[in-house]
Amino acid sequence: MAEKVAAAAPGRKRKTVFEKATAKQKLDAARNKTRINIGKAFQQWRQVREQMGLKSDELLVLPPVIVTCVLRLSE
């Protein structure tokens, strides 16, 4: 039985553990800039999102943000 060994893509270099960790830290830092802590309201937030049938948190937060912007513009 002849087994084929998958050849690595030519010119593609594997990242070291250090490079992977550094990249992960940068991504985590960028993600943390957009996070908010809603504390105890988190479970209620999830329930409302599920009841409304929304797929993302963004869809749940957009209407209040739009309303707030409209109210501020009308002042």
VODO-748499 format. One record per residue: residue number from 1; x, y, z of N, C-alpha, C in turn. Coordinates in nm, 4 decimals. Layout:
BEGIN
[NUM,[X,Y,Z],[X,Y,Z],[X,Y,Z]],
...
This chain:
BEGIN
[1,[0.0823,-0.1179,0.0000],[0.0000,0.0000,0.0000],[0.0870,0.1247,0.0000]],
[2,[0.0651,0.2051,-0.0974],[0.1402,0.3302,-0.1055],[0.0570,0.4414,-0.0436]],
[3,[0.1148,0.5057,0.0551],[0.0446,0.6163,0.1206],[0.1019,0.7476,0.0701]],
[4,[0.0138,0.8389,0.0452],[0.0572,0.9704,0.0006],[0.0749,1.0605,0.1226]],
[5,[0.1825,1.1313,0.1243],[0.2085,1.2262,0.2311],[0.1748,1.3646,0.1770]],
[6,[0.0899,1.4356,0.2482],[0.0512,1.5686,0.2044],[0.1706,1.6620,0.2122]],
[7,[0.2007,1.7232,0.1012],[0.3136,1.8160,0.0964],[0.2672,1.9530,0.1426]],
[8,[0.3533,2.0204,0.2135],[0.3227,2.1560,0.2599],[0.3193,2.2487,0.1396]],
[9,[0.2377,2.3502,0.1493],[0.2301,2.4469,0.0407],[0.3656,2.5144,0.0241]],
[10,[0.4119,2.5276,-0.0987],[0.5428,2.5873,-0.1208],[0.5454,2.7338,-0.0780]],
[11,[0.6529,2.7717,-0.0116],[0.6699,2.9089,0.0294],[0.5898,2.9497,0.1517]],
[12,[0.5245,2.8573,0.2144],[0.4431,2.8893,0.3312],[0.5183,2.8530,0.4582]],
[13,[0.5383,2.9511,0.5417],[0.6153,2.9308,0.6632],[0.5217,2.9168,0.7822]],
[14,[0.5469,2.8210,0.8675],[0.4655,2.8034,0.9874],[0.5008,2.9100,1.0890]],
[15,[0.3981,2.9543,1.1632],[0.4222,3.0536,1.2674],[0.4743,2.9844,1.3920]],
[16,[0.5636,3.0518,1.4597],[0.6161,2.9988,1.5849],[0.5108,3.0187,1.6945]],
[17,[0.5307,2.9530,1.8067],[0.4397,2.9675,1.9197],[0.4365,3.1130,1.9654]],
[18,[0.5503,3.1773,1.9654],[0.5589,3.3177,2.0048],[0.4792,3.4067,1.9096]],
[19,[0.4912,3.3825,1.7794],[0.4171,3.4618,1.6805],[0.2664,3.4433,1.6969]],
[20,[0.2238,3.3198,1.7227],[0.0815,3.2925,1.7435],[0.0302,3.3630,1.8682]],
[21,[0.1079,3.3579,1.9761],[0.0678,3.4215,2.1022],[0.0596,3.5728,2.0862]],
[22,[0.1553,3.6306,2.0156],[0.1562,3.7749,1.9932],[0.0347,3.8172,1.9103]],
[23,[0.0054,3.7419,1.8063],[-0.1102,3.7720,1.7222],[-0.2397,3.7617,1.8025]],
[24,[-0.2489,3.6604,1.8875],[-0.3680,3.6418,1.9710],[-0.3848,3.7579,2.0681]],
[25,[-0.2758,3.8043,2.1271],[-0.2816,3.9175,2.2196],[-0.3311,4.0437,2.1497]],
[26,[-0.2848,4.0657,2.0277],[-0.3277,4.1836,1.9524],[-0.4766,4.1762,1.9201]],
[27,[-0.5229,4.0589,1.8781],[-0.6649,4.0418,1.8471],[-0.7514,4.0571,1.9714]],
[28,[-0.7058,4.0011,2.0842],[-0.7795,4.0133,2.2097],[-0.7882,4.1591,2.2538]],
[29,[-0.6793,4.2323,2.2407],[-0.6779,4.3734,2.2804],[-0.7748,4.4538,2.1943]],
[30,[-0.7770,4.4272,2.0645],[-0.8687,4.4981,1.9754],[-1.0140,4.4644,2.0095]],
[31,[-1.0420,4.3377,2.0390],[-1.1773,4.2944,2.0733],[-1.2224,4.3560,2.2054]],
[32,[-1.1320,4.3669,2.3014],[-1.1665,4.4202,2.4330],[-1.2014,4.5691,2.4283]],
[33,[-1.1566,4.6392,2.3259],[-1.1901,4.7810,2.3135],[-1.3381,4.8010,2.2820]],
[34,[-1.4042,4.7007,2.2271],[-1.5447,4.7148,2.1883],[-1.6394,4.6442,2.2837]],
[35,[-1.5881,4.5837,2.3880],[-1.6724,4.5113,2.4827],[-1.7241,4.6030,2.5922]],
[36,[-1.8448,4.5710,2.6387],[-1.8994,4.6405,2.7541],[-1.9430,4.5353,2.8554]],
[37,[-1.9472,4.5733,2.9811],[-1.9894,4.4811,3.0857],[-2.1280,4.5230,3.1324]],
[38,[-2.2280,4.4371,3.1099],[-2.3638,4.4700,3.1514],[-2.4022,4.3945,3.2787]],
[39,[-2.3037,4.3295,3.3385],[-2.3204,4.2666,3.4692],[-2.4367,4.1691,3.4783]],
[40,[-2.5232,4.1926,3.5764],[-2.6340,4.1015,3.6041],[-2.7381,4.0991,3.4921]],
[41,[-2.7403,4.2004,3.4100],[-2.8389,4.2088,3.3028],[-2.8072,4.1162,3.1858]],
[42,[-2.6924,4.0496,3.1907],[-2.6494,3.9662,3.0783],[-2.7513,3.8576,3.0443]],
[43,[-2.8016,3.7874,3.1457],[-2.8977,3.6797,3.1196],[-3.0280,3.7355,3.0634]],
[44,[-3.0719,3.8505,3.1133],[-3.1928,3.9131,3.0594],[-3.1705,3.9545,2.9147]],
[45,[-3.0537,4.0063,2.8868],[-3.0177,4.0466,2.7503],[-3.0312,3.9275,2.6565]],
[46,[-2.9763,3.8135,2.6973],[-2.9834,3.6929,2.6146],[-3.1277,3.6464,2.5959]],
[47,[-3.2089,3.6551,2.7007],[-3.3495,3.6137,2.6915],[-3.4250,3.7024,2.5927]],
[48,[-3.4061,3.8314,2.6026],[-3.4740,3.9245,2.5123],[-3.4312,3.8980,2.3685]],
[49,[-3.3023,3.8787,2.3494],[-3.2513,3.8513,2.2146],[-3.3137,3.7243,2.1581]],
[50,[-3.3222,3.6210,2.2404],[-3.3806,3.4941,2.1971],[-3.5302,3.5089,2.1686]],
[51,[-3.6027,3.5792,2.2566],[-3.7466,3.5986,2.2384],[-3.7778,3.6769,2.1115]],
[52,[-3.6921,3.7712,2.0783],[-3.7133,3.8512,1.9574],[-3.6659,3.7787,1.8320]],
[53,[-3.5971,3.6665,1.8506],[-3.5494,3.5882,1.7368],[-3.4330,3.6523,1.6635]],
[54,[-3.3543,3.7321,1.7350],[-3.2401,3.7995,1.6730],[-3.1172,3.7095,1.6777]],
[55,[-3.0363,3.7189,1.5753],[-2.9194,3.6314,1.5659],[-2.7941,3.6910,1.6283]],
[56,[-2.7919,3.8236,1.6455],[-2.6701,3.8845,1.7022],[-2.7063,3.9937,1.8016]],
[57,[-2.6121,4.0248,1.8882],[-2.6303,4.1327,1.9849],[-2.6429,4.2668,1.9131]],
[58,[-2.5750,4.2792,1.8035],[-2.5764,4.4040,1.7280],[-2.7187,4.4406,1.6849]],
[59,[-2.7959,4.3414,1.6430],[-2.9330,4.3669,1.5998],[-3.0204,4.4139,1.7153]],
[60,[-2.9889,4.3708,1.8357],[-3.0663,4.4106,1.9532],[-3.0308,4.5523,1.9974]],
[61,[-2.9080,4.5925,1.9808],[-2.8639,4.7228,2.0302],[-2.8878,4.8351,1.9296]],
[62,[-2.9009,4.8063,1.8034],[-2.9150,4.9121,1.7039],[-3.0380,5.0009,1.7237]],
[63,[-3.1575,4.9481,1.7444],[-3.2730,5.0379,1.7597],[-3.2567,5.1420,1.8708]],
[64,[-3.2129,5.1070,1.9930],[-3.1948,5.2114,2.0949],[-3.0897,5.3153,2.0566]],
[65,[-2.9861,5.2732,1.9882],[-2.8820,5.3680,1.9464],[-2.9393,5.4655,1.8453]],
[66,[-3.0172,5.4171,1.7513],[-3.0783,5.5028,1.6495],[-3.1738,5.6013,1.7154]],
[67,[-3.2570,5.5552,1.8064],[-3.3506,5.6418,1.8777],[-3.2761,5.7514,1.9534]],
[68,[-3.1698,5.7141,2.0218],[-3.0902,5.8113,2.0973],[-3.0319,5.9160,2.0042]],
[69,[-2.9810,5.8757,1.8909],[-2.9225,5.9707,1.7954],[-3.0283,6.0656,1.7418]],
[70,[-3.1459,6.0137,1.7095],[-3.2541,6.0973,1.6570],[-3.2976,6.1983,1.7619]],
[71,[-3.3106,6.1542,1.8870],[-3.3512,6.2462,1.9943],[-3.2475,6.3554,2.0162]],
[72,[-3.1216,6.3216,2.0088],[-3.0159,6.4220,2.0277],[-3.0131,6.5220,1.9127]],
[73,[-3.0397,6.4736,1.7928],[-3.0387,6.5624,1.6765],[-3.1569,6.6585,1.6790]],
[74,[-3.2681,6.6153,1.7388],[-3.3875,6.6990,1.7406],[-3.3841,6.8047,1.8513]],
[75,[-3.2855,6.7984,1.9381],[-3.2769,6.8960,2.0488],[-3.2317,7.0314,2.0018]],
